[in-house]
Amino acid sequence: MKITRENAREICMLEFKNLEIEDKEIINQYLKIDQKRNSESSFTNFYMWRKSYYVKYAVFEDNLIVRCGKDGEWWYLPPYGAGDWTKAIEEMMATVAEMGVPFQLKAVGEQDKIKIESLFPEKFDFTAERENFDYIYDAESLRTLAGRKLHAKRNHLNHFLQNENYTYEPLCADNLTAAADYLEKWCAEKACDSAEHTLDEMLVCEREAIHEIFNVYDKLDCEGALIRINGAVQAFTLGEMINNDTVLIHVEKAEHEIRGLYPAINQMFLSHAFPNAVWVNREEDTGDEGLRQAKLSYLPAELWTKYKGVLR
C-alpha cells in the first residue's frame, strides 16, 4: 500500500514516548541484540542528547524505533532488535506522512544500508555524511601509543608524566561536583553561553548534555575519570562499553595548554577503566577541521561510515 498523508493515521501504530532514565533497561535490551559499534547505539547517548534532539522512542513488535529532530527537521535511526525491518520502516514512513514532513533515516551504517536497499529497492537516495563518521581506534594502540607514527603523542605523554604533579581519580560521588565545576570553567573559557555562531550553540547543547549525565551518573552504565594537577581538576572524561568489545568515549575535556594532558587522560582512562576493550569509538568530528585533524592524528583503524537515506 502506498502511504499518504490521508491514510497514514489509520496505518500507523507507533506510539512514541519521551526518553526517561527508567527506560534504560528496555532500550538496552534492543541495543544488545545488534551489538553495533556506532556512537548512536547507546542509551547514554540517547539520554544525554534527548532534549537537544527531541529524542523519542517506540517499541513495535520486536523492534526499537528511535526518532530525533532539530530545527524543524525529523529523522529516524535504523531499527534495533530482531523484528521485521520492512514492517518497522513502513510504520516510520506512516508516522512521517501523518506529520507531513519528508521521511529520512540517519546514522545508517554500511550493512544497514545494504539491508534497506534490498528491502526497499530504488526507494531511497543515500548520501554519506562525512562529518558524522565515527572514528574507531585499536584500543591497545591508544593504551600504549607504541610505534613510530605515534612517537610524538608518546613524547607529549611522557613529558606530562615526568613534569606534572598530577593525580588520576575514577569519577565517583565524592568528586562528581569537582568535575561539574571544571566543566563550567571550561565552558566559560570557550564562551559556551555566546549565541553568536553555530559552534557556540553546539557547545551550549553539549554542556547541557554532560550535565544530564552528571545528574544521573549513578544510574547509568558510564565510567568516568578526572585528572588533578596540584590539586585542581584539569581534565575529565566519560565513557562506557556499548557492545562486547567496544568502548564509546562520550566526553573528554582538558586544558589544551597543558602539554600531554589530552594523551594522558585518554591513555589512563582506557588503561584503568577499560583494560579489556578491543576497540574505542571516539565519535565524529562534526565537520570541524581542527577536530578532524586531531582525531586523524591518533591513526583510526576505521572510519565508521554513516549515511542519510531520504525516501524518493
BELSUL-V984064 format. One record per residue. SS is DSSP state (2 for helix, 1 for strand, 0 for the rest). PHI is phi in whole degrees, -180 to 180 (* if undefined). Layout:
SS;PHI  SS;PHI
This chain:
0;*  0;-76  0;-88  0;-125  0;-64  0;-72  0;-102  2;-63  2;-61  2;-77  2;-84  0;-70  0;-119  0;-78  0;-121  0;-85  1;-120  1;-68  0;-83  0;-124  2;-61  2;-69  2;-88  2;-57  2;-66  2;-68  2;-66  2;-63  2;-56  2;-84  2;-62  2;-67  2;-65  2;-83  0;54  0;-75  0;-109  0;-79  0;-68  0;-70  0;-86  0;-153  2;-59  2;-58  2;-61  2;-58  2;-68  2;-67  0;-102  0;-64  0;-81  0;-67  0;-117  0;47  0;-71  1;-132  1;-140  1;-143  1;-110  1;-125  0;52  0;-107  1;-125  1;-97  1;-113  1;-120  1;-119  1;-133  1;-162  1;-167  0;53  0;80  1;-107  1;-123  1;-151  1;-118  1;-92  0;-56  0;-61  1;-110  1;115  0;-103  0;-80  0;-79  2;-66  2;-60  2;-64  2;-63  2;-70  2;-63  2;-65  2;-60  2;-59  2;-65  2;-62  2;-67  2;-61  2;-66  2;-77  0;76  0;-124  0;-63  0;-94  1;-147  1;-109  1;-131  1;57  1;-87  0;-78  2;-57  2;-68  2;-63  2;-61  2;-60  2;-65  2;-65  2;-65  2;-74  2;-81  0;-131  0;-61  0;60  0;-102  1;-124  1;-104  1;-104  1;-129  1;-70  0;-109  2;-57  2;-67  2;-104  0;-62  1;-85  1;-95  1;-108  1;-119  1;-70  2;-63  2;-66  2;-62  2;-75  2;-72  2;-103  0;53  0;-78  0;100  2;-61  2;-70  2;-107  2;-59  2;-65  2;-63  2;-64  2;-63  2;-62  2;-62  2;-62  2;-62  2;-61  2;-62  2;-87  2;-119  0;-106  0;-89  1;-118  1;-134  1;-107  1;-134  1;-62  0;-75  0;-153  0;-59  0;-73  0;-123  2;-62  2;-64  2;-64  2;-67  2;-64  2;-65  2;-65  2;-57  2;-64  2;-63  2;-61  2;-67  2;-62  2;-70  2;-92  0;58  0;-59  0;-83  0;-76  0;-117  0;-76  0;-151  2;-60  2;-57  2;-66  2;-62  2;-64  2;-66  2;-61  2;-64  2;-65  2;-58  2;-63  2;-65  2;-67  2;-65  2;-60  2;-67  2;-56  2;-66  0;-129  2;-54  2;-72  2;-104  0;-96  0;-96  0;-76  1;-113  1;-146  1;-158  1;-140  1;-122  1;-105  1;-124  0;54  0;90  1;-102  1;-66  1;-127  1;-165  1;-152  1;-151  1;-140  1;-161  1;-161  1;-74  0;-108  0;-154  0;-68  0;-134  1;-123  1;-101  1;-105  1;-91  1;-78  1;-145  1;-152  1;-128  1;-159  0;-74  0;-64  0;-74  0;-87  0;-59  0;84  2;-69  2;-63  2;-60  2;-69  2;-65  2;-64  2;-68  2;-67  2;-62  2;-65  2;-70  2;-86  2;-90  0;-136  0;-67  0;-104  0;-65  0;-94  1;-127  1;-126  1;-99  0;-106  0;64  0;-93  0;-104  0;56  0;84  0;-78  2;-65  2;-64  2;-66  2;-62  2;-66  2;-65  2;-69  2;-67  0;-67  0;-92  0;59  0;-61  0;-77  1;-157  1;-103  1;-78  0;-67  0;-126  1;-114  1;-103  1;-113  1;-111  1;-66  0;-70
